[in-house]
Amino acid sequence: MALTTELKTPITGPFQQPIGLFINNEWVESIDKKTIEVINPTTEEVICSVAEATEKDVDIAVAAARKAFEGEWRTTTPQQRGIYMFKLTELVEKNKELLAAVESLDNGKSISMARGDVGAVIGCLRYYAGWADKIEGKTIDINPETFTYTRHEPIGVCAQIIPWNFPLLMLAWKIAPALATGNTVVLKTAEQTPLSGLVFANLIKEAGFPAGVLNIISGLGRVAGAALSSHMDVDKIAFTGSTPVGRTIMKAAAASNLKKVTLELGGKSPNVVFDDADIEQAISWVNFGIYFNHGQCCCAGSRIYVQEGIYDKFVEAFKKRAQANSVGDPFDENTFQGPQVSQLQYDRIMGYIDEGKKEGAKLETGGGRHGDKGYFIQPTIFSDVTHDMKIMQEEIFGPVCTIAKFSTEEEVIHLGNNSSYGLAAAVHTQDLNTAIRVSNALRAGTVWVNSYNLLSHQMPFGGYKESGIGRELGEAALANYTQNKSVSIRLGGAVF
């Protein structure tokens, strides 16, 4: 098969899209010559087909990563690692319009949101490039007869499996701390959205990275993902996606070589609005909290709790705000919400909407398809939702939210924490004491106050409970990719 194909977007015009596997700094076919069709969620038409990695290709990619880790990359200085990463950042910046356009084509997110994602990719890569030569151990004064110090050493070959909702951004979150700390990587893109990651792969060799340091493959989760999870020569696996798949990966890691695991999983995040909140600001942030990225966000504020004093006023105003969201062509500069990523995801979300209706929740707005082509769903609000309803308990991962009423602070803390998830939460109030008290009481890895979805590469992100293990971003992410070695040197004579 050819290793590139010509595609075009309204932003870029024609461009060459890589469709092979990027292994050892080269584009190659898959061993079994299998391919995956990539569907445009806006038109429901096939964009192209890309090479599908199987277990055989995973073995080759892991071997390339192992050879690089034991060879040239091991002796590459931390400063030089940072130089490669800074160069990669520059190349992403130079190609940011192409990367954003491919993201919109492949994933369906609006071009304005895709540009925001690429900007965050640039920030993340640059941040960890700066960390590469600042990872330090320490000396420990135990006694005059010994000299003791610690080293933070790379783990080795890291497998990374990213989701389809933020293809480029999750790629950056994964590879940046891994490379900065001296690991090598085999990254599997999501089978629904491989294109932007493959365009990104073109920049790796140009940035100067040695062969095998960063390998990017496309493949099915149940085949290539499973092979990485159980591979005996993979030292660590990182995954972002659903909690059920996270459990499967953790079992495979334990059953194979007990490889290190970090997981960023699902959420059903509470978004709490108190009576004293600035209602106009709160509605703006609640809207952004659920409908950003078409609701396909692990930390989406999908459980909205509004205090009884403003409940009716809030519901009416929020309904109008949701109805004003621009849904449509991702390449229209004014679009806020594009299509869901796939037919499977569209059907799943519509199934939850039907469940909400059957269970007796009040449908305030939406609940149907938008248009007659593409996987578009109207922004949907259910009110008067009770805690035992399926739409309040399970992650929908679409533009659907639930609203419930609460009376007291103690009640809403209990409701907010009454979930198997603990990824994120938000509190809207003008009382600083309330904000701090409730933020501290909510069992979530991130709590926003009077805002939502404001992430930064400097701020750790991850979940409590079944929302994951470990933290991404910030200095905290470096711990995911290093292991601590203690060295004790005897200076004195024999003790025994």
Secondary structure in CASP SS format (residue, H / E / C, confidence):
PFRMAT SS
TARGET T0000
AUTHOR 0000-0000-0000
METHOD secondary structure of the structure
MODEL  1
M C 1.00
A C 1.00
L C 1.00
T E 1.00
T E 1.00
E E 1.00
L E 1.00
K E 1.00
T E 1.00
P C 1.00
I C 1.00
T C 1.00
G E 1.00
P E 1.00
F E 1.00
Q E 1.00
Q E 1.00
P E 1.00
I C 1.00
G C 1.00
L E 1.00
F E 1.00
I E 1.00
N C 1.00
N C 1.00
E E 1.00
W E 1.00
V E 1.00
E C 1.00
S C 1.00
I C 1.00
D C 1.00
K C 1.00
K C 1.00
T E 1.00
I E 1.00
E E 1.00
V E 1.00
I E 1.00
N E 1.00
P C 1.00
T C 1.00
T C 1.00
E C 1.00
E E 1.00
V E 1.00
I E 1.00
C E 1.00
S E 1.00
V E 1.00
A E 1.00
E C 1.00
A C 1.00
T C 1.00
E H 1.00
K H 1.00
D H 1.00
V H 1.00
D H 1.00
I H 1.00
A H 1.00
V H 1.00
A H 1.00
A H 1.00
A H 1.00
R H 1.00
K H 1.00
A H 1.00
F H 1.00
E H 1.00
G C 1.00
E H 1.00
W H 1.00
R H 1.00
T H 1.00
T C 1.00
T C 1.00
P H 1.00
Q H 1.00
Q H 1.00
R H 1.00
G H 1.00
I H 1.00
Y H 1.00
M H 1.00
F H 1.00
K H 1.00
L H 1.00
T H 1.00
E H 1.00
L H 1.00
V H 1.00
E H 1.00
K H 1.00
N C 1.00
K H 1.00
E H 1.00
L H 1.00
L H 1.00
A H 1.00
A H 1.00
V H 1.00
E H 1.00
S H 1.00
L H 1.00
D H 1.00
N H 1.00
G C 1.00
K C 1.00
S C 1.00
I H 1.00
S H 1.00
M H 1.00
A H 1.00
R H 1.00
G H 1.00
D H 1.00
V H 1.00
G H 1.00
A H 1.00
V H 1.00
I H 1.00
G H 1.00
C H 1.00
L H 1.00
R H 1.00
Y H 1.00
Y H 1.00
A H 1.00
G H 1.00
W H 1.00
A C 1.00
D C 1.00
K C 1.00
I C 1.00
E C 1.00
G C 1.00
K C 1.00
T E 1.00
I E 1.00
D C 1.00
I C 1.00
N C 1.00
P C 1.00
E C 1.00
T E 1.00
F E 1.00
T E 1.00
Y E 1.00
T E 1.00
R E 1.00
H E 1.00
E E 1.00
P E 1.00
I C 1.00
G C 1.00
V E 1.00
C E 1.00
A E 1.00
Q E 1.00
I E 1.00
I C 1.00
P C 1.00
W C 1.00
N C 1.00
F C 1.00
P H 1.00
L H 1.00
L H 1.00
M H 1.00
L H 1.00
A H 1.00
W H 1.00
K H 1.00
I H 1.00
A H 1.00
P H 1.00
A H 1.00
L H 1.00
A H 1.00
T C 1.00
G C 1.00
N C 1.00
T E 1.00
V E 1.00
V E 1.00
L E 1.00
K E 1.00
T E 1.00
A C 1.00
E C 1.00
Q C 1.00
T C 1.00
P C 1.00
L H 1.00
S H 1.00
G H 1.00
L H 1.00
V H 1.00
F H 1.00
A H 1.00
N H 1.00
L H 1.00
I H 1.00
K H 1.00
E H 1.00
A C 1.00
G C 1.00
F C 1.00
P C 1.00
A C 1.00
G C 1.00
V C 1.00
L E 1.00
N E 1.00
I E 1.00
I E 1.00
S E 1.00
G C 1.00
L C 1.00
G H 1.00
R H 1.00
V H 1.00
A H 1.00
G H 1.00
A H 1.00
A H 1.00
L H 1.00
S H 1.00
S C 1.00
H C 1.00
M C 1.00
D C 1.00
V C 1.00
D C 1.00
K E 1.00
I E 1.00
A E 1.00
F E 1.00
T E 1.00
G C 1.00
S C 1.00
T H 1.00
P H 1.00
V H 1.00
G H 1.00
R H 1.00
T H 1.00
I H 1.00
M H 1.00
K H 1.00
A H 1.00
A H 1.00
A H 1.00
A H 1.00
S C 1.00
N C 1.00
L C 1.00
K C 1.00
K E 1.00
V E 1.00
T E 1.00
L E 1.00
E E 1.00
L C 1.00
G C 1.00
G C 1.00
K C 1.00
S C 1.00
P E 1.00
N E 1.00
V E 1.00
V E 1.00
F C 1.00
D C 1.00
D C 1.00
A C 1.00
D C 1.00
I H 1.00
E H 1.00
Q H 1.00
A H 1.00
I H 1.00
S H 1.00
W H 1.00
V H 1.00
N H 1.00
F H 1.00
G H 1.00
I H 1.00
Y H 1.00
F H 1.00
N H 1.00
H H 1.00
G H 1.00
Q C 1.00
C C 1.00
C C 1.00
C C 1.00
A C 1.00
G C 1.00
S C 1.00
R E 1.00
I E 1.00
Y E 1.00
V E 1.00
Q E 1.00
E C 1.00
G C 1.00
I C 1.00
Y H 1.00
D H 1.00
K H 1.00
F H 1.00
V H 1.00
E H 1.00
A H 1.00
F H 1.00
K H 1.00
K H 1.00
R H 1.00
A H 1.00
Q H 1.00
A C 1.00
N C 1.00
S C 1.00
V E 1.00
G C 1.00
D C 1.00
P C 1.00
F C 1.00
D C 1.00
E C 1.00
N C 1.00
T C 1.00
F C 1.00
Q E 1.00
G C 1.00
P C 1.00
Q C 1.00
V C 1.00
S C 1.00
Q H 1.00
L H 1.00
Q H 1.00
Y H 1.00
D H 1.00
R H 1.00
I H 1.00
M H 1.00
G H 1.00
Y H 1.00
I H 1.00
D H 1.00
E H 1.00
G H 1.00
K H 1.00
K H 1.00
E H 1.00
G C 1.00
A C 1.00
K E 1.00
L E 1.00
E E 1.00
T E 1.00
G C 1.00
G C 1.00
G C 1.00
R E 1.00
H C 1.00
G C 1.00
D C 1.00
K C 1.00
G C 1.00
Y C 1.00
F C 1.00
I E 1.00
Q C 1.00
P C 1.00
T E 1.00
I E 1.00
F E 1.00
S E 1.00
D C 1.00
V C 1.00
T C 1.00
H C 1.00
D C 1.00
M C 1.00
K H 1.00
I H 1.00
M H 1.00
Q H 1.00
E C 1.00
E C 1.00
I C 1.00
F C 1.00
G C 1.00
P C 1.00
V E 1.00
C E 1.00
T E 1.00
I E 1.00
A E 1.00
K E 1.00
F E 1.00
S C 1.00
T C 1.00
E H 1.00
E H 1.00
E H 1.00
V H 1.00
I H 1.00
H H 1.00
L H 1.00
G H 1.00
N H 1.00
N C 1.00
S C 1.00
S C 1.00
Y E 1.00
G E 1.00
L C 1.00
A E 1.00
A E 1.00
A E 1.00
V E 1.00
H E 1.00
T C 1.00
Q C 1.00
D C 1.00
L H 1.00
N H 1.00
T H 1.00
A H 1.00
I H 1.00
R H 1.00
V H 1.00
S H 1.00
N H 1.00
A H 1.00
L C 1.00
R C 1.00
A C 1.00
G C 1.00
T E 1.00
V E 1.00
W E 1.00
V E 1.00
N C 1.00
S C 1.00
Y C 1.00
N C 1.00
L C 1.00
L C 1.00
S C 1.00
H C 1.00
Q C 1.00
M C 1.00
P C 1.00
F E 1.00
G C 1.00
G C 1.00
Y E 1.00
K E 1.00
E C 1.00
S C 1.00
G E 1.00
I E 1.00
G C 1.00
R C 1.00
E E 1.00
L C 1.00
G C 1.00
E H 1.00
A H 1.00
A H 1.00
L H 1.00
A H 1.00
N H 1.00
Y H 1.00
T E 1.00
Q E 1.00
N E 1.00
K E 1.00
S E 1.00
V E 1.00
S E 1.00
I E 1.00
R E 1.00
L C 1.00
G C 1.00
G C 1.00
A C 1.00
V C 1.00
F C 1.00
END
